[in-house]
Amino acid sequence: MLLLWYFSLFVSIVTLIAGIAKKSWVFLLISSITFTPIAYYFSGANNAWKYVGLTPILLLVLAILTWFLNKKK
């Protein structure tokens, strides 16, 4: 189970870097989706770690923003 969690984190980080470098909304959307299980795990915390749960929302907003900027061109 921990191996899947690490794999999800790795894929999320790699696609986030690729999405920012290529300005691709698809990679940013994949990063948002793959980070969701990690965010769900940390959302039950009663300390500052609960804010990790907001990361997929921020990544989704970034993907939508990139999509709108690419659509304008």
SVG drawing of the C-alpha trace seen along z (x, -y; Angstrom):
<svg xmlns="http://www.w3.org/2000/svg" viewBox="-10 -35 20 37">
<polyline fill="none" stroke="black" stroke-width="0.4" points="0.0,0.0 2.8,-2.4 4.4,-1.6 1.3,-2.8 1.3,-6.0 4.9,-6.7 4.2,-6.0 1.3,-8.4 3.5,-11.1 6.3,-10.5 3.9,-10.6 2.3,-13.8 5.6,-15.6 6.9,-14.5 3.8,-15.6 3.7,-18.9 7.2,-19.7 6.5,-18.6 3.2,-20.6 4.9,-23.8 7.8,-23.4 5.6,-22.6 2.7,-24.8 0.4,-21.8 -2.9,-21.7 -3.1,-18.0 -0.1,-17.3 -1.3,-19.6 -4.7,-17.8 -2.9,-14.5 -0.9,-15.9 -4.1,-17.0 -5.7,-13.6 -2.7,-11.6 -2.2,-13.9 -5.8,-13.3 -5.2,-10.1 -2.3,-11.8 -4.5,-14.8 -7.3,-12.6 -4.9,-10.9 -3.7,-14.2 -7.1,-15.9 -8.0,-14.1 -5.2,-15.6 -5.9,-18.1 -2.8,-20.2 -1.3,-22.2 -0.9,-19.1 -4.6,-19.3 -3.9,-22.1 -2.1,-19.5 -5.6,-18.6 -6.0,-21.8 -3.2,-21.0 -5.3,-19.2 -7.7,-22.1 -4.8,-24.5 -3.4,-22.2 -6.8,-22.0 -7.1,-25.8 -3.6,-26.0 -4.7,-23.5 -7.8,-25.5 -5.9,-28.8 -3.3,-27.2 -6.1,-25.9 -7.7,-29.3 -4.4,-30.9 -3.6,-28.4 -7.1,-28.7 -6.7,-32.5 -3.6,-32.0"/>
</svg>
